[in-house]
Amino acid sequence: MFDCHGITSHADKAVLPQEIPGSSVTLQPDVERQRLELRQLRYFVKIIEHGSLGRAALELDVGVSALSQQIAKLESELSTRLLNRTTTGVTPTSSGTAFLHHAQLCLRQAENAILAAHRGRMSGYVTVGMAPTTATVLALPLINAMRERYPDIQLHLVEMLSGHLATQLNARQIDLAIVFQLEGGKRWSVTPLLDEKLFVISSPQLPHAPQGGRVQLADLGQLPLVMPTAQHGLRSTLTVAFERSGLAPNIIMEVDGLAVLMNAVRAGHAATIQPGAAAALSGESGLSVVEISDVHVGRRNLLATLPDDELSPAALAARRVITDVARQLVMDRQWPGASWIEDPAP
């Protein structure tokens, strides 16, 4: 048996209780000490919960082979087999069952320690900017996560066109922003987050409106469109995509407000092209939503911040939360048409 309270130092030979580190714990069995990582415990618990390496790997967003290697390493360190592997899945051995309870306890204690440490030191003010379509899917989950993880940080959300967000970021009026293109020469810290598919949204009765589930950009040359102006990142993205296809979009109207733009679409004046977040809302109001299938047509979401040396601790914390929340929304398929950009290897 082991207990998370029996945490020991790797530097000292004496057995001393210490705080739980954020990345690993050292557990002390009756006979000898062995170093176990929190990641290994988390992987083991997820495999038992799902009864399958494959399903656990999907939820953890790691490869099956990497997951299997970590479990093999864990079993080697403990000198005992924890899992029975069969053609239908995995089940815990008697040792694995005994290990499971303590592993869950350690994970809970480590999480509580980290949250307590964060809440004890994190306060301040942070301003986050995002475009209206991004805010549709990200804003409320971000608010919820910030209130849960950092209740003493005052969050200020700014919703505006992506071109204005870049200006505000450069002027130090906001700390972080979700943008869709980079501006040369700017001292930003940029993290690519996700790619979004684009969709044609229209009234089913609109002439030349696409039918079916998918359409190519080449088939949209005659479709009347209402789009935001050029200072909007989406408009710039579409201009490049149409030019690449040798086409000119048939834009008959420009509207910079998402609500008014969608009202024009509902009234049957024109179609629009929007990312999945706006498309999901549109589908609820009886509009036709058709995915553009061209591989080069899409929108990349970038998390841009001031340089790290200019960010407050509150802003650094918010950046981590934004990344976590956006990833979870994609993995849970709550961000329509979005695919996560794999994190770079450490």
CORNOR-V658427 format. One record per helix or strand of 3 or more residues. SS is the DSSP state (a for helix, b for strand). FROM is the first residue (numbers start at 0). TO is the last residue. If there is no record, write none. Layout:
# CORNOR-V658427
{{SS:FROM:TO} {SS:FROM:TO}}
This chain:
# CORNOR-V658427
{{b:23:27} {b:32:36} {a:37:49} {a:52:59} {a:63:77} {b:82:85} {b:88:91} {a:93:120} {b:123:129} {a:131:148} {b:152:158} {a:161:169} {b:175:178} {b:187:195} {b:197:201} {a:216:219} {b:223:226} {a:232:243} {b:249:253} {a:257:265} {b:270:274} {a:275:282} {b:287:291} {b:298:305} {a:307:309} {a:312:330} {b:337:339}}
